[in-house]
Amino acid sequence: MKKILIIKLSSLGDLFHALPAVHIIKKEMQAEVDWVVNDVYTELVQKFTDVTEVIPFPRNNLLKNFIVFLRNLRKKEYDLVLDMQGLLKSAIIAKLARAKKIVGPSFCREGSFLFYDEISGVKNKNRHAVEENLDMPQHLGLKVNEIVFPLSYEKTELSVPSPRVGVVALSRWTTKNWPAECFAETIKKLYELTGATIYLLGGEESRNLHGGIIKQANVPVFDMAGKLKLSELPGFIKALDLLISNDSGPVHIAAAVGTPVVVIMGATDAGRTGPYGPKNRIIKASLPCSPCFSRTCRHGDIKCLKGITPEKVYEAAVEILSHREKR
């Protein structure tokens, strides 16, 4: 059996974008697949059913843990290393592995191409990241005839009334964060219109934001800040009827497990990194500067997000929930 090493370090969304390509490679080549990922995502990638072993990359304390990482990386000899990150860091990791061949992605940068034996495909950013990652199996001469996200997780049982709606109000980019008062108004109106059970999802860093939203909304809300492990998110989101979110990692988990998403987008491009699949609704303002792909707004006002009204978001949410009820 061939042994293949995948290098995809981050981010959460990028890991899910690579998953269909990895599934095809695993299935068509009947290979054993290992995966190098930033250690914060180790437990999540262990839920990817096509992956035999996860090798954690100690991003924040590399000097202290480098020898252990290198030992784990070189424990096996691989027939093929596929760098699906395309950065200098990931290319160096690929070179350090014991490998017969290294293949890099079409979107490689930072001089990473110098470390590859081959590059898969031609750079083309006018497509979704899921489709971009499919360059890799196509380069290997494999059939690309299905897009699936194989995950193993325990489904969460929520003993609360339907519809059950998750809300993600915080992302790492300021230019992705819809104003808190807009989330509060959306939650309030959605509760009044549908009687939805609302869950605010996020890490510990979301706690203060959630407190303000809950106070403004003044309706029953479950605050899940810091209460779920990353590896528990797929099962929890699967139990929801809908997710409303900024452009953030949970959006891609929802797309993978089949939960519909209403996603508010400003600085980023839905055609490239929006939730993959037909169930979802993208809400964005039509401005010439959007998408800018920047973490900071050069105009200083983030009009692309502030121009999106709560009405647009909760109306899209109600429409999706009504289709659920008809089914």
C-alpha positions in Angstrom: 0.0 0.0 0.0 1.3 3.4 -0.9 2.0 5.9 1.9 1.1 9.5 1.3 1.7 12.5 3.5 -0.6 15.6 3.2 0.7 18.9 4.4 -2.1 21.4 5.1 -1.4 23.3 8.3 -4.3 25.8 8.5 -6.8 27.4 8.6 -9.9 25.7 9.7 -11.7 26.5 6.5 -8.7 25.5 4.4 -8.6 22.1 6.0 -12.2 21.4 4.9 -11.5 22.8 1.4 -8.7 20.2 1.0 -10.8 17.3 2.3 -12.6 16.2 -0.9 -9.3 16.1 -2.8 -7.7 14.0 -0.1 -10.7 11.7 -0.1 -10.3 11.1 -3.9 -6.5 10.5 -3.5 -7.1 8.0 -0.7 -9.9 6.2 -2.5 -8.4 6.0 -6.0 -4.8 5.2 -4.9 -5.9 2.8 -2.1 -3.3 4.6 0.0 -2.5 5.1 3.6 -2.8 8.9 4.3 -1.1 10.9 7.1 -1.6 14.6 7.6 0.6 17.3 9.1 -1.4 20.1 10.6 -1.0 22.9 13.2 -1.3 21.3 16.6 -4.4 23.4 17.5 -6.3 21.4 14.8 -5.0 18.0 15.7 -8.2 16.7 17.2 -10.3 18.0 14.4 -8.2 16.3 11.6 -8.4 13.1 13.6 -12.1 13.2 12.7 -11.2 13.0 9.0 -12.0 9.3 8.3 -9.4 9.1 5.4 -6.5 10.0 7.7 -4.5 7.3 9.4 -2.2 9.4 11.5 -2.1 13.1 12.3 1.3 14.7 12.8 0.9 17.9 14.9 3.1 20.9 13.9 4.0 22.9 17.0 3.5 26.3 15.5 3.8 28.4 18.7 6.7 26.5 20.4 8.6 25.1 17.4 12.1 25.5 18.9 11.2 23.6 22.1 9.4 20.8 20.2 11.2 20.6 16.9 13.1 17.4 17.6 10.0 15.6 18.6 8.2 16.9 15.5 11.0 15.9 13.2 11.1 12.4 14.7 7.3 12.0 14.1 7.6 13.4 10.6 10.4 11.1 9.6 9.0 8.0 11.3 7.7 6.7 7.9 9.1 6.8 4.4 6.4 8.2 2.0 5.9 7.4 -1.6 4.4 10.9 -2.1 4.3 14.1 -0.1 1.5 16.5 -1.2 2.0 20.1 0.0 -1.5 21.6 -0.2 -0.5 24.7 1.7 2.0 26.1 -0.8 4.0 28.3 1.6 7.7 28.3 2.3 7.1 26.8 5.8 5.0 23.9 4.4 7.5 23.3 1.6 10.4 23.0 4.1 8.3 20.5 6.1 7.8 18.5 2.9 11.5 18.5 2.2 12.3 17.4 5.7 10.0 14.3 5.3 11.3 11.1 4.0 9.7 11.1 0.6 10.3 9.8 -2.9 8.4 12.7 -4.6 7.1 16.1 -3.5 4.2 17.8 -5.3 3.1 21.3 -4.6 -0.1 23.2 -5.4 -0.8 25.6 -8.3 -1.2 28.5 -5.9 2.3 28.1 -4.3 4.1 31.2 -3.2 7.1 32.5 -1.1 9.5 30.5 -3.3 8.1 27.2 -2.1 8.2 25.9 -5.7 12.0 25.5 -5.3 11.3 22.5 -3.0 8.9 20.6 -5.2 9.5 17.9 -7.8 6.2 18.8 -9.5 3.5 21.4 -9.3 -0.1 20.4 -9.8 -2.1 22.5 -12.3 -2.0 26.1 -13.4 -2.8 28.9 -11.0 -6.4 30.0 -11.3 -8.0 31.9 -8.5 -11.4 32.3 -10.3 -12.9 29.3 -8.7 -13.8 27.9 -5.3 -10.9 26.7 -3.1 -12.5 23.2 -3.0 -12.1 23.0 -6.8 -8.7 24.5 -6.7 -7.5 21.7 -4.4 -8.8 19.2 -6.9 -5.8 20.1 -9.1 -3.8 17.7 -6.9 -5.7 14.4 -7.7 -6.2 15.5 -11.3 -2.4 16.0 -11.6 -2.0 12.5 -10.3 -4.2 11.2 -13.1 -7.1 10.3 -10.8 -10.8 10.5 -11.5 -12.6 13.4 -9.9 -16.3 12.3 -9.8 -17.5 13.2 -6.3 -17.2 16.0 -3.8 -17.6 14.6 -0.3 -16.3 15.6 3.2 -15.8 12.3 5.1 -16.0 12.9 8.8 -16.4 10.7 11.9 -18.2 12.4 14.8 -20.8 11.8 17.4 -24.0 13.7 16.6 -25.1 15.9 19.5 -28.7 15.4 20.7 -30.4 18.7 21.4 -33.5 18.2 23.5 -34.9 21.7 22.7 -37.6 22.9 20.4 -37.0 23.4 16.7 -35.9 25.3 14.8 -32.4 25.2 16.3 -30.2 28.0 15.0 -26.5 28.5 15.7 -24.9 32.0 15.4 -21.2 32.8 15.0 -20.6 36.5 15.6 -16.8 36.7 15.9 -14.0 35.9 13.4 -10.3 36.8 13.4 -10.6 39.6 10.9 -12.2 42.9 11.8 -13.3 43.2 8.2 -15.3 40.0 8.6 -17.2 41.0 11.7 -20.8 42.2 11.2 -21.7 44.7 13.9 -22.9 43.1 17.2 -26.1 45.2 17.3 -27.0 43.7 13.9 -26.6 40.2 15.3 -28.7 41.1 18.3 -31.5 42.5 16.2 -31.4 39.4 13.9 -31.6 37.0 16.9 -34.5 39.0 18.4 -36.5 39.1 15.2 -35.8 35.4 14.4 -37.0 34.4 17.8 -40.2 36.4 17.5 -40.9 35.1 14.0 -40.0 31.4 14.4 -39.6 30.7 18.1 -36.1 29.4 17.3 -33.8 28.1 19.9 -30.6 30.2 19.5 -27.1 29.1 20.3 -24.2 31.6 20.2 -21.1 29.6 19.2 -17.5 30.6 19.8 -14.4 30.3 21.9 -13.6 31.9 25.2 -12.6 35.1 23.3 -16.2 35.5 22.2 -17.6 35.7 25.8 -17.7 39.5 26.2 -19.2 39.9 22.7 -21.8 37.3 23.4 -22.8 39.1 26.6 -23.5 42.3 24.8 -25.5 40.6 22.0 -27.6 38.7 24.5 -28.3 41.9 26.5 -29.4 43.8 23.4 -31.4 40.9 21.9 -33.3 40.4 25.2 -34.6 36.9 24.2 -33.6 33.4 25.4 -30.2 32.5 24.1 -27.8 29.7 24.9 -24.2 31.1 25.2 -21.8 28.4 24.1 -18.6 30.5 24.4 -15.8 28.2 25.3 -18.1 25.2 26.0 -17.3 23.1 22.9 -14.0 21.6 21.7 -13.2 22.1 18.1 -13.6 18.4 17.5 -17.1 18.6 18.9 -18.3 21.3 16.5 -19.2 19.0 13.6 -21.6 17.0 15.7 -23.1 20.0 17.3 -23.6 21.9 14.0 -25.1 18.8 12.4 -27.8 18.9 15.1 -28.8 22.5 14.0 -31.3 23.4 11.4 -29.4 26.5 10.4 -26.1 28.4 11.0 -25.9 32.2 10.7 -22.3 33.4 10.7 -19.6 35.8 9.6 -17.1 34.3 7.2 -15.4 31.9 9.6 -14.4 28.3 10.1 -17.7 27.0 11.4 -19.3 27.9 8.0 -17.2 25.3 6.3 -18.0 22.7 9.0 -21.7 23.3 8.4 -21.2 22.9 4.6 -19.4 19.7 5.2 -22.1 18.1 7.5 -25.0 19.4 5.4 -26.4 22.2 7.7 -27.6 25.2 5.7 -25.7 28.5 6.3 -26.6 32.1 6.0 -23.2 33.8 5.8 -22.5 37.5 5.9 -19.5 38.4 3.8 -17.6 41.7 3.2 -13.8 41.5 2.7 -13.8 38.0 1.2 -15.1 36.4 -2.0 -18.0 33.9 -1.7 -17.0 32.4 -5.0 -13.6 31.5 -3.6 -14.1 30.8 0.1 -17.8 30.8 0.8 -19.6 27.7 2.1 -19.5 25.0 -0.6 -22.8 23.7 -1.9 -26.3 24.8 -3.0 -28.0 24.9 0.4 -26.5 28.1 1.5 -27.2 31.8 1.2 -24.6 34.6 0.9 -25.5 38.0 2.1 -23.2 40.8 0.9 -23.3 44.5 0.0 -22.5 45.5 -3.6 -19.6 47.8 -3.3 -16.7 48.3 -5.7 -14.1 47.8 -3.0 -15.5 44.4 -1.9 -14.0 41.9 -1.8 -10.7 43.6 -0.7 -9.2 40.5 1.0 -7.8 42.8 3.7 -7.8 42.4 7.4 -8.2 46.2 7.8 -10.6 48.6 5.9 -8.6 51.2 4.0 -11.7 53.5 4.2 -12.0 52.9 7.9 -15.7 52.4 7.9 -16.3 48.8 6.8 -19.3 49.8 4.7 -19.4 46.4 3.1 -20.7 45.0 6.4 -22.5 47.9 7.9 -24.5 48.2 4.7 -26.0 44.8 5.3 -29.3 45.1 7.3 -30.6 42.6 9.8 -33.7 42.3 7.7 -31.7 40.8 4.8 -30.2 38.2 7.2 -33.3 37.1 9.1 -35.4 37.1 6.0 -33.0 34.7 4.4 -32.9 32.6 7.6 -36.7 32.4 7.8 -36.9 31.3 4.1 -34.4 28.5 4.7 -36.2 27.4 7.9 -39.6 27.4 6.1 -38.2 25.0 3.4 -37.1 22.7 6.2 -40.6 22.7 7.6 -42.1 21.9 4.2 -39.8 19.0 3.8 
